[in-house]
Amino acid sequence: MENIIDKLLEIDRQACELVEHATRQRDSQAANLAAVREEIYTAAMDKARAKAEEYRQAVREGTARQAAALAAGYEKNRAALERAYNDGCSGWVDTIVQHCTRL
């Protein structure tokens, strides 16, 4: 009878060791999973930030090109108006003076 109790105690001790080992493995795997999850999240966020920065840069370049085109168009219109003014200002002044003095 004592032999059976010793065997049962040995089996119980081995079962406790197996449970402890399994618990340690589970905890280790959970920590490993958390580290892998964090690594995947970090990689995804880095990739998303890089894409966002590429998009920002493309938008900045497009905006700069558009601003340069608008500035060139503005300068062209300003020069045309200035030429028109310089070419016709004396005639316009004479016409205005004639209209005002005829009254």
C-alpha positions as CSV (number, residue, x, y, z in Angstrom):
1,M,0.0,0.0,0.0
2,E,2.8,2.3,0.8
3,N,4.4,1.6,-2.6
4,I,1.1,2.6,-4.3
5,I,1.0,5.9,-2.3
6,D,4.6,6.6,-3.2
7,K,3.8,6.0,-6.9
8,L,0.8,8.2,-6.7
9,L,2.8,11.0,-5.0
10,E,5.5,10.6,-7.7
11,I,2.9,10.8,-10.5
12,D,1.4,13.9,-8.8
13,R,4.8,15.5,-8.5
14,Q,5.5,14.8,-12.2
15,A,2.1,16.2,-13.1
16,C,2.8,19.4,-11.1
17,E,6.2,19.8,-12.9
18,L,4.5,19.3,-16.3
19,V,1.9,21.9,-15.4
20,E,4.6,24.3,-14.2
21,H,6.6,23.7,-17.4
22,A,3.6,24.2,-19.5
23,T,2.7,27.4,-17.7
24,R,6.3,28.7,-18.2
25,Q,6.1,27.9,-21.9
26,R,2.7,29.5,-22.2
27,D,4.0,32.7,-20.5
28,S,7.1,32.6,-22.7
29,Q,5.0,32.2,-25.8
30,A,2.7,35.0,-24.7
31,A,5.7,37.3,-24.2
32,N,7.1,36.3,-27.6
33,L,3.8,36.9,-29.2
34,A,3.6,40.3,-27.7
35,A,7.1,41.1,-29.0
36,V,6.2,39.9,-32.5
37,R,2.9,41.8,-32.4
38,E,4.9,45.0,-31.4
39,E,7.4,44.4,-34.2
40,I,4.7,44.0,-36.8
41,Y,2.9,47.1,-35.6
42,T,6.1,49.1,-35.6
43,A,7.0,47.9,-39.1
44,A,3.5,48.7,-40.4
45,M,3.6,52.2,-38.8
46,D,7.0,52.9,-40.2
47,K,5.8,51.9,-43.7
48,A,2.7,54.0,-43.3
49,R,4.7,57.0,-42.2
50,A,7.1,56.6,-45.1
51,K,4.1,56.5,-47.5
52,A,2.6,59.5,-45.9
53,E,5.9,61.4,-46.2
54,E,6.2,60.4,-49.9
55,Y,2.6,61.7,-50.4
56,R,3.4,64.9,-48.6
57,Q,6.5,65.5,-50.7
58,A,4.6,64.8,-53.9
59,V,1.9,67.3,-52.8
60,R,4.5,69.9,-51.9
61,E,6.2,69.5,-55.3
62,G,2.9,69.7,-57.1
63,T,2.0,72.8,-55.1
64,A,5.3,74.4,-55.9
65,R,4.9,73.7,-59.6
66,Q,1.4,75.1,-59.5
67,A,2.5,78.2,-57.6
68,A,5.3,78.7,-60.2
69,A,2.9,78.4,-63.1
70,L,0.4,80.8,-61.5
71,A,3.2,83.3,-60.7
72,A,4.4,83.1,-64.4
73,G,0.8,83.6,-65.6
74,Y,0.4,86.6,-63.2
75,E,3.7,88.1,-64.4
76,K,2.7,87.6,-68.0
77,N,-0.7,89.4,-67.4
78,R,0.9,92.1,-65.4
79,A,3.5,92.8,-68.2
80,A,0.7,92.8,-70.8
81,L,-1.4,95.3,-68.7
82,E,1.7,97.5,-68.1
83,R,2.5,97.5,-71.9
84,A,-1.2,98.4,-72.7
85,Y,-1.1,101.2,-70.1
86,N,2.3,102.5,-71.4
87,D,1.2,102.3,-75.0
88,G,-2.2,104.0,-74.5
89,C,-2.0,106.2,-71.4
90,S,-1.4,109.4,-73.2
91,G,-4.2,108.7,-75.7
92,W,-6.5,107.8,-72.8
93,V,-5.6,111.0,-71.0
94,D,-6.3,113.1,-74.1
95,T,-9.6,111.3,-74.7
96,I,-10.7,111.9,-71.1
97,V,-9.7,115.5,-71.2
98,Q,-11.6,116.1,-74.4
99,H,-14.7,114.4,-73.0
100,C,-14.5,116.5,-69.8
101,T,-13.9,119.8,-71.6
102,R,-16.7,119.4,-74.2
103,L,-19.3,119.5,-71.5
